[in-house]
Amino acid sequence: MQTLQKILPKYTVVLGIVFLVTVIYLVTRGNTVVVEVSTVKKMELAEAIYATGYVDADAMADLRSEISATVGFIGAYEGEWLEKGSAVLAFDDRRLQLAVEEAEAAYAEQKAKADDLQVKLKRNRNLFKAGAVSVQELDDAEREYTQAKRKLQQRDVQLKSRKDDLKKQQVNAPLAGVLALLDAKVGDYIVENTLVARIIDTNSYVINVEVDELDVPRLKKGQIATVALDALPEERFSAVVSRIVPETDRITKTSKVYLELDEHIEGLQVGMTATANIVYNVREGALLVPKSSVLEQMQQNYVWKVEKGKLQKQAIKSGAEDSRFVEILDGLIQGDSVVVKPEEKFRQGMDAKVVGNVND
């Protein structure tokens, strides 16, 4: 019994030490965070304006029927390439040709009447001088000829109109391009001024973006831009500012800006959604950190530094930024290590285990 009493205090002490070591281990392990860092360094920073828009074409034409007639011929189908002047469609010209023939006959008939009345008028004038006809008869002859001549002019206008209609029976491509729309088929009766086709020159694609009015003063022709397309999410394309429309929409508070692509892009289509970053200033040797490293608390920006294996909360003053980086004006120096993706659980002085550097 005495032996047991002697052993128990020693056993209790050992258990206490094991418990204390375990607690210290767990607490220490809980205070260690695994982080990925970025080394603060000087790089080129391109300040850019972000804008959204769509693919447009400088050379595009809507074709409308200039007459009311029935479609008799289709010269091309949607998706096909057309040369300038080639036939898109043609109307059935039988009715048009008949109308011309009828107008020609009506004109010829009226001209014959007018010629006869002109001869009659000359004869009555001579007879009037000889006293063979009265003033009334001469006046009647002049009135009849004047009316016939006026009607002949009307017939002439009608004939020219019918001939013009005949010339308009074929709808031709005003430019070379792809037939993007064909809204007619053989047998359709098309009313005058109806949209029947659209042609797009696929070599004239541009990016049409809307820029906020506050950013417009920073824009100039020739500035470079990077374009992204929803349809081609993995690719980026180079472009330049080609035109700035000098008008701001009163509702959206934006202005149109056109970007000319540096290369022809296969598969591009008018209307595709596009975004652009237009570079308006390049800062050389800017001290940069990843955007994801910068946090804000009570209107003060800060980052988490890793210094001698410990987390240090560091207030910073930031400057310009782009889509990936923020310029540091004060608070950090070149070579500092900052956490790339800080967490809410971070506390001052926490142990930090660095598992990677995004700069490597």
C-alpha positions in Angstrom: 0.0 0.0 0.0 2.8 2.3 0.9 4.5 1.4 -2.4 1.3 2.4 -4.3 1.2 5.7 -2.5 4.8 6.4 -3.5 4.1 5.6 -7.2 0.9 7.6 -7.7 2.5 11.1 -7.3 5.1 10.2 -9.8 2.5 8.9 -12.2 0.4 12.0 -11.8 3.4 14.2 -12.6 4.1 12.2 -15.8 0.5 12.5 -16.9 0.5 16.2 -16.2 3.6 16.7 -18.3 2.2 14.7 -21.2 -1.1 16.7 -21.0 0.8 20.0 -21.0 3.0 18.9 -24.0 -0.1 17.8 -25.9 -1.9 21.1 -25.2 1.2 23.1 -26.2 1.5 21.1 -29.4 -2.2 21.5 -30.3 -2.2 25.2 -29.6 1.0 25.7 -31.5 -0.2 23.7 -34.4 -3.5 25.7 -34.4 -1.5 28.9 -34.7 0.5 27.9 -37.7 -1.0 28.8 -41.1 0.0 27.5 -44.5 0.3 30.3 -47.0 1.4 31.1 -50.5 3.3 34.3 -51.0 4.3 36.8 -53.6 7.6 38.7 -53.6 7.1 42.5 -53.9 9.0 43.6 -56.9 9.2 46.4 -59.5 7.5 45.7 -62.8 5.7 47.5 -65.6 2.1 48.4 -64.8 -0.3 49.2 -67.6 -3.3 51.3 -66.5 -6.3 50.4 -68.6 -9.9 51.3 -69.1 -12.3 48.3 -68.9 -15.2 48.4 -71.4 -17.9 46.0 -72.7 -19.3 45.7 -76.2 -19.8 43.5 -79.2 -18.3 42.5 -82.5 -19.5 44.8 -85.3 -18.6 45.3 -89.0 -17.7 48.5 -90.8 -18.8 47.1 -94.1 -22.4 45.8 -93.8 -25.5 46.4 -95.9 -29.2 45.8 -95.5 -30.9 45.1 -98.9 -34.5 46.2 -99.3 -37.0 45.6 -102.1 -37.4 48.7 -104.2 -40.6 47.4 -105.8 -43.6 45.2 -104.9 -43.3 41.9 -106.8 -43.1 38.2 -106.5 -39.7 36.5 -106.0 -38.8 34.4 -109.1 -35.1 33.6 -108.5 -32.7 33.1 -105.5 -29.0 33.8 -106.4 -27.4 32.9 -103.1 -28.1 31.5 -99.7 -27.2 32.4 -96.1 -23.5 31.8 -95.3 -22.3 32.1 -98.9 -19.8 34.6 -100.1 -21.0 37.1 -102.7 -18.9 39.3 -105.0 -19.9 42.9 -105.4 -22.7 43.2 -108.0 -23.7 39.6 -108.0 -27.4 38.7 -107.8 -28.9 38.0 -104.4 -32.4 37.5 -105.8 -34.6 38.5 -108.7 -38.3 39.2 -109.0 -40.5 37.5 -111.6 -40.2 40.0 -114.4 -43.2 38.8 -116.5 -45.6 41.2 -114.8 -43.0 43.9 -114.9 -42.3 43.4 -118.6 -46.1 43.4 -119.3 -46.4 46.7 -117.4 -43.6 48.2 -119.5 -45.3 47.0 -122.7 -48.6 48.5 -121.6 -47.0 51.8 -120.7 -45.2 51.9 -124.1 -48.5 51.3 -125.9 -50.3 53.9 -123.9 -47.4 56.4 -124.6 -47.5 55.6 -128.3 -51.2 56.1 -128.5 -51.1 59.4 -126.6 -48.3 60.6 -128.8 -50.2 59.9 -131.9 -53.2 61.9 -130.5 -50.9 64.8 -129.5 -49.3 64.8 -133.0 -52.7 64.8 -134.7 -53.9 67.7 -132.5 -50.6 69.6 -133.1 -51.3 69.3 -136.9 -54.9 70.4 -136.4 -53.7 73.4 -134.3 -51.3 74.5 -137.1 -54.0 74.2 -139.7 -56.5 76.2 -137.6 -54.0 79.0 -137.1 -53.5 79.3 -140.8 -57.3 79.2 -141.4 -57.8 81.8 -138.7 -55.3 84.2 -140.4 -57.4 83.7 -143.6 -60.6 84.3 -141.6 -61.9 80.8 -142.3 -62.3 79.8 -138.6 -63.5 81.7 -135.5 -61.5 82.6 -132.4 -63.5 80.0 -130.5 -62.4 77.3 -132.8 -58.8 78.3 -132.6 -59.0 78.4 -128.8 -60.6 75.0 -128.7 -57.8 73.6 -130.8 -55.1 75.1 -128.6 -56.8 73.7 -125.4 -57.1 70.2 -126.9 -53.4 70.2 -127.9 -52.3 71.5 -124.5 -54.3 68.8 -122.7 -53.0 66.1 -125.0 -49.4 67.3 -124.5 -49.8 67.3 -120.7 -51.3 63.8 -120.8 -48.3 62.7 -123.0 -45.9 63.9 -120.3 -47.8 61.8 -117.8 -47.6 58.8 -120.0 -43.8 59.4 -120.4 -43.4 59.5 -116.6 -45.4 56.3 -116.3 -43.3 54.6 -118.9 -40.0 55.6 -117.3 -41.3 54.4 -113.9 -42.2 51.0 -115.3 -38.8 50.7 -117.0 -37.2 51.6 -113.7 -39.2 48.9 -111.9 -38.0 46.4 -114.5 -34.4 47.5 -113.7 -35.1 47.0 -110.0 -36.3 43.4 -110.5 -32.9 42.1 -109.5 -31.4 42.8 -106.0 -27.6 42.9 -106.3 -24.9 42.9 -103.7 -23.6 46.4 -103.2 -20.4 45.1 -101.6 -18.4 41.8 -101.4 -19.2 39.8 -98.3 -21.1 36.9 -96.7 -24.9 36.7 -97.1 -25.8 36.9 -93.4 -29.6 37.1 -93.9 -32.0 36.0 -96.6 -35.6 36.6 -95.8 -37.3 35.5 -99.0 -37.9 32.5 -101.1 -39.2 31.8 -104.6 -42.9 32.6 -104.8 -43.0 35.1 -102.0 -44.7 38.4 -102.7 -42.5 41.1 -101.4 -43.9 44.6 -100.6 -41.7 47.6 -101.5 -39.1 48.6 -98.9 -39.1 45.2 -97.2 -35.8 44.0 -95.8 -34.9 40.9 -97.9 -31.1 40.4 -97.2 -28.1 41.5 -95.3 -24.4 41.3 -96.4 -21.5 41.5 -94.1 -17.9 41.9 -95.1 -16.1 39.6 -92.7 -12.8 41.3 -93.4 -14.1 44.5 -91.8 -14.8 43.3 -88.3 -14.3 45.8 -85.4 -15.0 45.8 -81.7 -17.7 48.3 -80.7 -17.4 49.1 -76.9 -19.1 51.5 -74.6 -16.8 53.6 -72.4 -17.9 55.5 -69.3 -17.9 59.2 -69.8 -15.4 59.6 -66.9 -12.9 57.6 -68.8 -13.3 59.1 -72.3 -10.8 62.0 -71.7 -8.1 59.4 -71.2 -8.7 57.9 -74.7 -6.8 58.6 -77.8 -6.7 57.1 -81.3 -3.9 54.5 -81.6 -4.0 53.3 -78.0 -3.5 49.6 -77.7 -6.1 47.3 -76.2 -6.6 43.7 -75.3 -9.9 42.1 -76.4 -11.6 39.0 -74.9 -14.6 37.2 -76.4 -17.1 35.1 -74.6 -17.1 32.7 -77.5 -13.3 32.2 -77.3 -12.7 32.4 -73.5 -9.2 31.0 -73.6 -7.8 33.5 -76.1 -6.9 37.2 -76.0 -6.6 39.5 -79.1 -4.7 42.7 -79.7 -6.4 45.8 -81.1 -6.0 49.5 -81.3 -8.4 52.4 -80.8 -9.5 53.4 -84.3 -12.5 55.8 -83.7 -13.9 57.6 -80.8 -17.5 58.8 -81.3 -17.8 62.4 -80.0 -21.2 61.9 -78.3 -22.2 60.7 -74.9 -25.5 58.8 -74.4 -27.6 60.8 -71.9 -29.1 57.7 -70.4 -26.1 55.3 -70.2 -23.5 58.0 -69.7 -21.2 56.2 -72.1 -19.6 56.9 -75.5 -19.0 54.5 -78.4 -15.4 53.5 -79.1 -14.3 51.4 -82.0 -11.3 49.0 -81.8 -9.6 47.7 -84.9 -8.3 44.1 -84.5 -4.7 43.4 -85.4 -5.5 40.1 -87.0 -8.3 38.2 -88.8 -10.1 35.9 -86.3 -11.7 32.8 -87.7 -15.2 32.1 -86.4 -15.9 35.7 -85.4 -19.5 36.9 -85.9 -21.3 40.2 -85.7 -23.0 40.5 -82.3 -20.7 38.4 -80.3 -20.1 39.7 -76.8 -16.7 41.3 -76.2 -14.8 43.0 -73.4 -11.7 45.2 -73.8 -8.9 46.7 -71.6 -7.7 49.9 -73.3 -4.3 50.9 -72.1 -4.0 54.6 -71.5 -0.8 54.8 -69.3 2.2 52.6 -68.7 4.1 53.0 -65.4 7.7 51.7 -65.5 9.3 50.3 -62.4 6.1 50.3 -60.3 6.3 48.4 -57.0 3.6 45.8 -57.3 1.7 43.2 -55.3 -1.2 40.9 -56.4 -4.6 42.4 -56.1 -5.7 39.5 -54.1 -3.2 40.4 -51.4 -4.7 43.7 -50.6 -7.5 44.0 -48.0 -9.3 47.0 -46.6 -10.3 47.8 -43.0 -11.8 51.1 -41.9 -10.8 52.8 -45.2 -7.2 51.7 -44.8 -5.6 49.2 -47.1 -3.3 46.6 -45.7 -1.5 43.3 -46.5 -0.2 40.4 -44.5 3.6 40.1 -44.7 5.5 37.0 -43.8 8.6 38.0 -41.8 10.9 35.4 -40.1 8.1 32.9 -40.3 5.6 35.1 -38.6 2.5 37.0 -40.0 2.8 40.8 -39.8 -0.2 43.1 -40.6 1.2 45.9 -42.7 -0.7 49.1 -43.6 -0.1 50.3 -47.2 -0.8 53.2 -49.5 -1.8 52.0 -52.9 -1.6 53.7 -56.3 -2.6 52.6 -59.8 -3.8 49.2 -60.6 -4.7 46.9 -63.4 -6.7 43.6 -63.6 -4.0 41.7 -61.6 -1.7 44.0 -59.7 -1.8 47.0 -57.3 0.9 49.6 -57.1 2.4 50.2 -53.6 3.3 53.8 -52.9 4.2 53.3 -49.2 4.4 50.5 -46.6 6.4 47.9 -48.5 9.8 47.6 -50.1 11.1 45.5 -52.9 11.8 41.9 -51.7 9.0 41.8 -49.0 6.9 38.7 -49.0 3.1 39.1 -48.9 0.4 36.5 -48.6 -1.4 36.0 -51.9 -4.8 35.0 -50.4 -5.1 36.1 -46.8 -7.8 34.5 -44.6 -10.0 36.0 -41.9 -8.4 33.8 -39.2 -5.1 35.5 -39.6 -3.7 37.2 -36.4 -0.7 39.3 -35.8 2.4 37.1 -35.0 0.9 33.8 -36.1 3.4 31.3 -37.3 3.3 31.0 -41.1 4.5 28.1 -43.2 5.3 29.2 -46.8 4.5 26.4 -49.3 5.0 28.4 -52.5 5.8 31.6 -54.2 3.7 32.8 -57.2 6.8 34.5 -58.6 8.7 31.3 -58.9 
